Amino acid sequence: SSPAHMLLCLTPWWAVFAAAAISALFVGCLYVGVRGVPNRDDPAVIKQRFVRVGVASALALVVVGIAASVPALQRSDPTCPAPASAARWLGVAAPLPTDALLLALLLPPALTAVLFFGPLVHCWLDNEPLLSDPLLRESGDPAGGARLRRARNLLVGPLVEEWTFRACSCPLLSSAGYSDAQAVWLSAVLFGAAHIHHRYDAKVPWVAVLLQFVYTSLFGAYSSYLFL
């Protein structure tokens, strides 16, 4: 392949291992070197975790780079995808005509908005706030805790999760010979499993953890489907 392009064609098991490693690194970076169980809503912990998930995002890219550069991990198969630029693999650049690119930029956010339309209408009909109280409450919050939680929940969290679990994990799986459906659900299960640690840092019961695993897996499948 050309120096500007990389070949990504892992064996199926190596692809799953690499995607699972990315998921484990993401969660592990939150806890390595931490004593005890941190309070995830403490402003100092939130700031520290911003840095930690940044490191995890960089490590996810390293895993993709290793997967593409170690010949022993690649399968020799005529069905392997053609070499492409790293930006193309990661979904950062796509060779689409202008009209198709506009549709790709507009339709996924519109479809995602439909998912939240029902709960928003429900809140409006019941005269409830459109954002939950913990996100809105400012008084008595040390060090801008509410603003930090908003940044975590609405900006940093979604960005690093999409980068790690979609941009980095999905290409590993889809290039390994898995069908789109298989790649979608494999990445979705890994995404859901990455939320199990909230049993400890959020101190929620196992029933809530199971419920969160289910809905994060379903949303992960939806997001992976849009990415692929």
C-alpha positions as CSV (number, residue, x, y, z in Angstrom):
1,S,0.0,0.0,0.0
2,S,1.1,3.6,-0.5
3,P,2.7,5.4,2.4
4,A,-0.3,7.6,2.8
5,H,-2.6,4.6,3.0
6,M,-2.9,1.7,5.4
7,L,-4.2,-1.8,5.1
8,L,-6.7,-2.9,7.7
9,C,-7.7,-6.6,7.4
10,L,-7.4,-8.3,10.8
11,T,-8.3,-11.9,11.4
12,P,-11.8,-12.0,13.1
13,W,-10.5,-13.0,16.5
14,W,-7.7,-10.4,16.5
15,A,-10.3,-7.7,15.5
16,V,-12.5,-8.6,18.5
17,F,-9.4,-8.7,20.8
18,A,-8.3,-5.2,19.5
19,A,-11.8,-3.7,19.9
20,A,-12.1,-5.2,23.4
21,A,-8.6,-3.9,24.3
22,I,-9.8,-0.4,23.2
23,S,-12.8,-0.7,25.5
24,A,-10.7,-2.0,28.4
25,L,-8.2,0.8,27.9
26,F,-11.0,3.4,28.0
27,V,-12.3,2.2,31.3
28,G,-8.9,1.4,32.7
29,C,-7.7,4.9,32.1
30,L,-10.4,6.2,34.4
31,Y,-9.1,4.1,37.4
32,V,-5.4,3.5,37.0
33,G,-3.5,5.1,39.8
34,V,-6.7,6.0,41.7
35,R,-7.1,4.9,45.3
36,G,-10.6,3.9,46.4
37,V,-13.8,4.6,44.5
38,P,-13.9,8.1,43.1
39,N,-17.0,10.3,43.2
40,R,-17.7,10.7,39.5
41,D,-19.6,14.0,40.1
42,D,-16.8,15.6,42.1
43,P,-15.5,18.6,40.1
44,A,-11.8,17.5,40.6
45,V,-12.6,14.0,39.5
46,I,-14.5,15.3,36.4
47,K,-11.5,17.5,35.4
48,Q,-9.1,14.6,35.9
49,R,-11.2,12.3,33.9
50,F,-11.3,14.8,31.0
51,V,-7.6,14.2,30.8
52,R,-7.8,10.5,31.3
53,V,-10.4,10.0,28.5
54,G,-8.2,12.1,26.2
55,V,-5.3,9.7,26.9
56,A,-7.7,6.7,26.3
57,S,-8.7,8.3,22.9
58,A,-5.1,8.6,21.9
59,L,-4.4,5.0,23.0
60,A,-7.4,3.8,20.9
61,L,-5.7,5.3,17.8
62,V,-2.4,3.6,18.8
63,V,-4.3,0.2,18.8
64,V,-5.6,0.9,15.3
65,G,-2.1,1.9,14.2
66,I,-0.6,-1.3,15.6
67,A,-3.4,-3.4,14.0
68,A,-2.6,-1.9,10.6
69,S,1.2,-2.2,10.9
70,V,1.8,-5.7,12.2
71,P,1.6,-8.2,9.3
72,A,1.1,-11.2,11.6
73,L,-2.3,-9.8,12.7
74,Q,-3.6,-9.4,9.1
75,R,-5.3,-12.1,7.1
76,S,-4.3,-12.8,3.5
77,D,-7.6,-12.7,1.8
78,P,-8.7,-11.3,-1.6
79,T,-11.8,-10.1,0.1
80,C,-9.8,-7.7,2.3
81,P,-10.8,-4.0,1.9
82,A,-8.5,-1.9,-0.3
83,P,-5.9,0.2,1.5
84,A,-7.2,3.6,2.4
85,S,-6.1,6.7,4.3
86,A,-6.3,6.7,8.1
87,A,-8.8,9.5,7.9
88,R,-11.0,7.4,5.6
89,W,-10.8,4.4,8.0
90,L,-11.7,6.6,11.0
91,G,-14.6,8.2,9.2
92,V,-13.0,11.6,9.3
93,A,-12.9,12.0,5.5
94,A,-15.3,10.3,3.0
95,P,-15.0,10.5,-0.8
96,L,-18.6,11.5,-1.3
97,P,-20.2,13.9,-3.8
98,T,-21.5,17.1,-2.3
99,D,-25.1,16.2,-2.2
100,A,-24.4,12.8,-0.6
101,L,-22.1,14.5,1.9
102,L,-24.8,16.9,2.9
103,L,-27.3,14.1,3.4
104,A,-24.7,12.2,5.5
105,L,-24.3,15.3,7.7
106,L,-27.9,16.2,8.1
107,L,-29.9,12.9,8.2
108,P,-28.1,11.2,11.2
109,P,-28.6,14.2,13.5
110,A,-32.2,14.5,12.3
111,L,-32.9,10.8,13.0
112,T,-31.2,11.1,16.4
113,A,-33.4,14.0,17.2
114,V,-36.5,11.9,16.5
115,L,-35.3,9.5,19.2
116,F,-35.5,12.2,21.8
117,F,-38.6,13.9,20.5
118,G,-40.9,11.6,22.5
119,P,-39.3,12.3,25.9
120,L,-39.1,16.1,25.1
121,V,-42.8,16.2,24.3
122,H,-43.6,14.2,27.5
123,C,-41.7,16.8,29.5
124,W,-43.5,19.7,27.8
125,L,-46.9,18.2,28.4
126,D,-46.1,17.5,32.0
127,N,-44.5,21.0,32.5
128,E,-41.2,19.3,33.5
129,P,-37.8,20.9,32.9
130,L,-36.2,19.7,29.6
131,L,-33.0,18.9,31.5
132,S,-32.9,17.0,34.7
133,D,-32.4,19.0,38.0
134,P,-28.8,17.7,38.6
135,L,-27.8,19.3,35.3
136,L,-29.6,22.6,36.0
137,R,-28.8,23.1,39.7
138,E,-26.1,25.7,40.2
139,S,-26.5,27.0,43.7
140,G,-24.1,25.5,46.2
141,D,-22.2,23.6,43.6
142,P,-18.4,23.9,44.3
143,A,-16.0,24.8,41.5
144,G,-18.8,25.0,38.8
145,G,-19.8,21.4,39.3
146,A,-23.0,21.7,37.3
147,R,-21.2,23.3,34.3
148,L,-18.6,20.5,34.4
149,R,-21.3,17.8,34.5
150,R,-22.9,19.4,31.5
151,A,-19.6,19.5,29.7
152,R,-19.0,15.8,30.6
153,N,-22.5,14.6,29.7
154,L,-23.2,16.7,26.6
155,L,-19.8,17.4,25.0
156,V,-16.7,15.5,26.2
157,G,-18.4,12.1,26.9
158,P,-20.2,11.8,23.6
159,L,-17.2,13.0,21.6
160,V,-14.7,10.6,23.1
161,E,-17.2,7.7,23.1
162,E,-17.9,8.2,19.4
163,W,-14.2,8.5,18.6
164,T,-13.2,5.4,20.7
165,F,-16.1,3.0,20.1
166,R,-17.2,4.0,16.6
167,A,-14.3,5.6,14.8
168,C,-11.6,3.3,16.2
169,S,-13.4,0.1,17.0
170,C,-15.9,-0.3,14.1
171,P,-13.2,-0.2,11.3
172,L,-11.3,-3.0,13.1
173,L,-14.4,-5.2,13.1
174,S,-15.9,-4.4,9.7
175,S,-12.5,-4.9,7.9
176,A,-12.1,-8.4,9.5
177,G,-14.8,-10.0,7.4
178,Y,-17.7,-9.4,9.8
179,S,-20.9,-8.3,8.2
180,D,-22.2,-4.9,9.0
181,A,-24.8,-6.4,11.4
182,Q,-22.1,-8.4,13.2
183,A,-19.8,-5.4,13.5
184,V,-22.6,-3.2,14.8
185,W,-23.6,-5.6,17.5
186,L,-20.1,-6.6,18.5
187,S,-19.1,-2.9,19.0
188,A,-22.5,-2.3,20.7
189,V,-21.9,-5.0,23.3
190,L,-18.4,-3.7,24.0
191,F,-19.8,-0.2,24.4
192,G,-22.5,-1.4,26.8
193,A,-19.9,-3.3,28.8
194,A,-17.8,-0.2,29.2
195,H,-20.6,1.3,31.3
196,I,-20.7,-1.5,33.9
197,H,-18.1,0.3,36.0
198,H,-20.8,2.7,37.0
199,R,-21.8,0.1,39.5
200,Y,-18.8,1.3,41.5
201,D,-18.3,5.0,40.8
202,A,-22.0,5.9,40.7
203,K,-22.9,3.3,43.4
204,V,-26.0,2.2,41.5
205,P,-27.6,-1.2,42.1
206,W,-27.0,-4.1,39.7
207,V,-30.5,-3.9,38.3
208,A,-29.8,-0.3,37.2
209,V,-26.4,-1.4,35.8
210,L,-28.2,-4.2,33.7
211,L,-30.7,-1.7,32.4
212,Q,-27.9,0.8,31.5
213,F,-26.0,-2.0,29.8
214,V,-29.1,-2.8,27.7
215,Y,-29.9,0.7,26.6
216,T,-26.3,1.8,26.0
217,S,-25.8,-1.3,23.9
218,L,-28.9,-0.5,21.9
219,F,-27.8,3.1,21.4
220,G,-24.3,1.9,20.6
221,A,-25.8,-0.4,17.9
222,Y,-27.7,2.6,16.5
223,S,-24.5,4.8,16.5
224,S,-22.4,2.1,14.9
225,Y,-25.0,1.6,12.2
226,L,-24.9,5.3,11.4
227,F,-21.1,5.2,11.4
228,L,-20.8,2.2,9.1
